[in-house]
Amino acid sequence: MPDDVARMTGLAPSADISVVIPIGERRSDLAELYGGYRQELERTGHRYEVIFVVDGPNAAAVGELRTLRTGSEQRLTVVQLARSFGEATALMSGFAQATGDIILTLPAYYQIEPAEIHRLLEGVAGADMTIARRWPRAGDAYEHWRRVVFHRMVSAVTGLRFTDLGCNARAIKRRVIGELSLYGDQQRFLPVLVERQGFQVVEIEVRQSPRDRFDGRYGLRQYAHRALDVLTLLFLVRFTKKPLRFFGMIGVLTLGLGALLLLYLAAERLIFGIPLADRPALMLASLLAVVGIQLFAVGLLGELVIFTHAGQLKDYQVDEVIQFPVGSDTPPASQERRQANAG
């Protein structure tokens, strides 16, 4: 493989924990950060591997990572993507390389104290996914209310209560990864998407790193992106399998408004003799009616697509299968099979 695409292999044949660290524009000193993560991973006593995914050409980051894999260091893999695809794609690339039963995602900069990693790993033993909640949380009043507004929007859309979706420290069981497909900026909503699949997600309080600082302010463009992301989340969570409810609801409201306006104009013409020519209200009413019909038709087409591919959709998770032995009155054997089934 060419030098400009870093790909250093040498993983253990099987690891208990796979650590995936996506590297974008924001990063700390990678040698220092890796040293802290590695020290805590060694304390767990589990076999582990660390996978750095560089999102796009970044010679400086790749150079730092090359110096880490020296001598007998065989647990480090570096994958460089051909161009910047976003953190969600970088995570999916790391998941594809992972061999561990537990996938641990960590940021390439300080968010939590490395010594808190064990809390995530201990918590995932009784759940399908654990996510870190930095507490106590540093920051001024503006940052506090910004976080509150964002998480309340997500809660209103999904019905789920999370308090720190911006933290990238998470532990996930391998069987969960097979049910996910991330793209764009969906890594922020990974816990929501996992919960939507029927898995158990637990939020765990961890100590925030004193070096977790963002000096600056988000622009209007970033806030607009977050608002659109929440709207996308609304559609993914509530209407992916029922597109007619989303488009049909909007279409019926639009069509109804246009029809009422048309009836009002017709009544004015018939009762009061008011001419319809050169009236913008007539054009508006007609436009609303046509757009409403089109939106309703889009919902119907979506339902047709869902119906056609229903056999390929994974719609639910089986938590437990109870088998009754043939010809036996003994209590049934219970087998836990947390697996996906085609809906």
C-alpha positions in Angstrom: 0.0 0.0 0.0 1.4 3.5 -0.8 3.1 5.4 2.0 0.4 8.1 1.9 -2.1 5.6 3.1 -1.0 4.4 6.6 -1.9 0.8 7.3 0.1 -0.8 10.1 -1.1 -4.3 11.1 0.0 -6.8 13.6 -3.0 -7.3 15.8 -3.4 -10.1 18.2 -5.3 -13.0 16.7 -8.1 -12.4 19.1 -8.7 -9.5 21.5 -11.1 -9.0 24.3 -11.3 -5.3 23.8 -11.0 -3.3 20.6 -10.3 0.4 21.1 -11.4 2.6 18.1 -10.1 6.2 18.1 -11.1 8.4 15.1 -8.8 11.3 14.4 -10.3 14.5 12.8 -9.3 18.1 13.0 -9.3 18.2 16.8 -6.7 16.1 18.5 -4.3 16.2 21.5 -0.8 15.0 21.7 -1.3 11.4 20.5 1.7 9.9 22.2 0.7 11.2 25.5 -3.0 10.4 25.0 -2.2 6.8 23.9 0.1 6.3 26.8 -2.7 7.2 29.2 -5.2 5.0 27.5 -2.8 2.1 27.3 -1.9 2.3 31.0 -5.5 2.0 32.0 -6.1 -0.8 29.5 -3.2 -2.8 30.9 -4.7 -2.6 34.3 -7.9 -4.3 33.1 -6.0 -7.5 32.5 -7.8 -8.0 29.2 -6.2 -8.5 25.8 -6.8 -5.4 23.8 -6.0 -3.7 20.5 -6.0 -0.1 19.6 -7.2 1.1 16.1 -6.6 4.7 15.1 -8.6 5.9 12.1 -7.2 9.0 10.5 -10.1 10.8 8.7 -8.4 12.0 5.5 -4.9 12.9 4.6 -3.1 14.1 7.7 0.7 13.6 7.5 1.3 15.1 11.0 -1.1 12.7 12.7 0.2 9.7 10.8 3.8 10.6 11.6 2.9 10.8 15.3 1.3 7.4 15.2 4.2 5.8 13.3 6.5 6.6 16.2 4.2 4.8 18.6 4.4 1.4 16.9 8.0 0.5 17.7 9.8 -2.6 18.9 7.3 -5.2 20.3 4.3 -3.0 20.1 1.9 -5.2 18.1 -1.4 -3.9 19.4 -1.6 -0.8 17.3 -3.3 -0.4 13.9 -3.5 2.8 11.9 -6.0 3.3 9.1 -6.0 6.4 7.0 -9.0 7.2 4.9 -8.4 8.5 1.4 -10.3 11.7 2.2 -12.3 13.2 5.0 -15.6 11.3 5.2 -16.6 12.4 8.7 -16.3 10.8 12.1 -19.2 8.4 11.6 -17.6 6.8 8.6 -14.2 6.7 10.5 -15.9 4.8 13.3 -17.4 2.3 10.9 -14.0 1.8 9.3 -12.6 1.1 12.7 -15.4 -1.3 13.6 -14.7 -3.2 10.4 -11.1 -3.8 11.6 -12.0 -4.6 15.2 -11.7 -8.2 16.5 -12.7 -7.8 20.2 -15.9 -8.8 21.8 -16.2 -5.3 23.3 -15.7 -2.2 21.2 -14.5 0.8 23.1 -14.6 4.2 21.3 -12.5 6.9 22.7 -11.8 10.5 21.5 -8.5 11.6 20.0 -8.5 14.4 22.6 -9.0 14.7 26.3 -12.7 14.4 27.3 -12.6 12.0 30.3 -9.8 10.9 32.7 -8.2 7.7 31.2 -8.5 6.1 34.7 -12.3 6.1 34.3 -12.2 3.7 31.3 -12.7 0.7 33.6 -16.2 2.1 34.6 -17.4 1.8 31.0 -16.0 -1.7 30.6 -17.5 -2.8 33.9 -20.9 -1.3 33.0 -21.2 -3.0 29.7 -21.2 -6.4 31.4 -24.8 -5.8 32.4 -25.9 -3.8 29.3 -25.4 -3.7 25.6 -23.8 -0.2 25.5 -22.4 2.2 28.1 -21.9 5.9 27.4 -19.9 8.3 29.5 -21.4 11.3 31.2 -18.8 13.8 32.2 -19.6 14.8 35.8 -19.1 17.2 37.4 -19.2 19.2 34.2 -17.0 22.2 33.6 -18.1 25.2 31.6 -19.9 28.5 31.8 -23.7 29.2 31.9 -23.9 29.6 28.1 -22.4 26.1 27.5 -24.7 24.7 30.2 -27.9 26.0 28.6 -26.7 25.1 25.1 -26.3 21.5 26.2 -29.7 21.5 28.0 -31.5 22.9 25.0 -29.9 20.3 22.6 -30.6 17.3 24.8 -34.2 18.4 25.5 -34.7 18.6 21.7 -33.4 15.1 21.4 -35.6 13.9 24.3 -38.7 15.5 22.7 -38.0 13.8 19.4 -37.0 10.3 20.7 -38.5 10.1 24.2 -35.1 9.1 25.5 -33.2 11.0 28.2 -29.5 11.4 27.6 -27.4 14.2 29.1 -24.0 14.0 27.3 -24.3 12.8 23.7 -21.3 14.9 22.9 -19.0 12.6 24.8 -17.3 10.0 22.5 -16.2 7.6 25.3 -18.5 4.5 24.8 -18.3 0.8 25.3 -20.4 -1.4 22.9 -20.8 -5.2 22.6 -19.9 -6.6 19.2 -23.3 -7.9 18.5 -24.6 -4.4 18.6 -22.2 -3.2 15.9 -23.6 -5.6 13.4 -27.0 -3.9 13.6 -25.7 -0.4 12.9 -24.9 1.6 9.8 -23.6 5.1 10.5 -23.1 8.0 8.1 -22.7 11.7 8.1 -22.7 13.1 11.7 -24.7 10.3 13.2 -22.0 9.3 15.6 -23.4 11.9 18.0 -26.7 10.0 18.1 -25.2 6.5 18.3 -26.8 5.7 21.7 -30.2 6.7 20.4 -29.8 4.5 17.3 -28.7 1.6 19.5 -31.6 2.0 21.8 -33.9 2.1 18.8 -32.7 -1.3 17.8 -34.0 -2.7 21.1 -30.6 -2.8 23.0 -30.0 -1.6 26.5 -28.0 1.6 26.8 -26.7 2.8 30.2 -25.2 6.2 31.0 -22.4 6.2 33.5 -20.9 9.2 35.3 -17.1 9.6 34.8 -14.7 12.3 35.8 -14.2 15.0 33.1 -10.6 15.6 32.1 -9.4 19.1 33.3 -8.0 19.5 29.7 -11.4 19.1 28.2 -11.7 22.6 26.9 -13.2 24.2 23.8 -12.1 27.8 23.5 -14.4 29.4 21.1 -18.0 29.6 20.0 -20.1 27.7 17.5 -21.3 29.7 14.5 -24.8 29.9 13.2 -23.9 27.2 10.6 -23.1 24.7 13.3 -26.4 25.4 15.1 -28.3 25.0 11.8 -26.5 21.7 11.2 -27.5 20.4 14.7 -31.1 21.4 14.2 -31.2 19.5 10.9 -29.5 16.5 12.5 -32.3 16.5 15.1 -34.9 16.6 12.3 -33.1 13.7 10.6 -33.2 11.8 13.9 -36.9 12.4 14.2 -37.5 10.8 10.8 -35.0 7.9 11.5 -36.5 7.0 14.9 -40.2 7.5 14.3 -40.9 7.3 10.5 -38.2 5.1 8.8 -40.6 2.1 8.8 -43.7 4.3 8.4 -43.0 7.0 5.9 -46.7 7.6 5.2 -47.2 8.8 8.7 -44.5 11.5 8.2 -45.2 12.6 4.6 -48.9 11.8 4.8 -49.5 13.9 8.0 -47.8 16.9 6.4 -49.5 16.3 3.1 -53.0 16.0 4.6 -52.5 19.2 6.6 -51.2 21.1 3.5 -54.0 19.7 1.3 -56.6 20.5 4.0 -55.4 24.1 4.3 -55.5 24.5 0.5 -59.0 23.0 0.3 -60.4 25.3 3.0 -58.9 28.3 1.3 -60.4 27.2 -2.0 -63.8 26.7 -0.4 -63.6 30.2 1.1 -62.7 31.7 -2.3 -65.5 29.8 -4.0 -68.0 31.0 -1.4 -67.0 34.6 -2.0 -67.4 34.2 -5.7 -70.8 32.5 -5.5 -72.4 34.4 -2.7 -70.8 37.9 -2.8 -69.9 37.9 -6.5 -66.2 38.7 -5.8 -64.2 37.8 -8.9 -61.3 35.3 -8.7 -59.2 36.9 -11.4 -55.9 38.4 -10.3 -56.2 37.1 -6.7 -52.9 35.7 -5.2 -55.0 33.8 -2.7 -56.3 31.5 -5.5 -52.7 30.7 -6.6 -51.7 30.0 -3.0 -54.7 27.7 -2.4 -54.0 25.8 -5.6 -50.3 25.4 -4.7 -51.1 24.2 -1.2 -53.5 21.6 -2.6 -51.1 20.3 -5.2 -48.1 20.2 -2.8 -50.3 18.3 -0.3 -51.3 15.7 -2.8 -47.6 15.3 -3.9 -46.4 14.8 -0.3 -49.1 12.2 0.3 -48.0 10.4 -2.9 -44.4 10.4 -1.7 -45.5 8.8 1.6 -47.4 6.1 -0.4 -44.3 5.4 -2.5 -42.3 5.1 0.6 -44.7 2.6 2.1 -44.5 0.6 -1.2 -40.7 0.5 -1.0 -40.8 -0.6 2.7 -43.4 -3.3 1.8 -41.3 -4.6 -1.1 -38.2 -4.9 1.1 -39.9 -5.9 4.3 -38.3 -9.3 4.3 -34.8 -7.9 4.3 -35.4 -5.4 7.2 -34.2 -6.2 10.7 -37.1 -4.9 12.7 -36.6 -6.3 16.2 -34.3 -8.1 18.7 -35.0 -11.4 20.4 -34.2 -11.2 24.1 -34.9 -14.8 25.1 -36.1 -18.0 23.6 -37.7 -20.6 25.9 -37.6 -24.1 24.6 -39.9 -26.9 25.9 -38.2 -30.3 25.8 -40.3 -32.8 23.8 -42.1 -35.4 26.0 -40.8 -33.9 29.3 -42.7 -32.2 32.1 -39.6 -30.6 33.5 -39.3 -26.7 33.4 -38.3 -25.4 30.1 -34.7 -24.5 29.4 -34.1 -20.9 28.9 -31.6 -19.7 26.3 -30.7 -16.1 26.0 -30.2 -15.3 22.3 -29.7 -11.6 21.9 -29.6 -11.7 18.1 -31.2 -9.9 15.2 -33.9 -11.4 13.2 -35.3 -10.4 9.9 -38.5 -8.6 10.3 
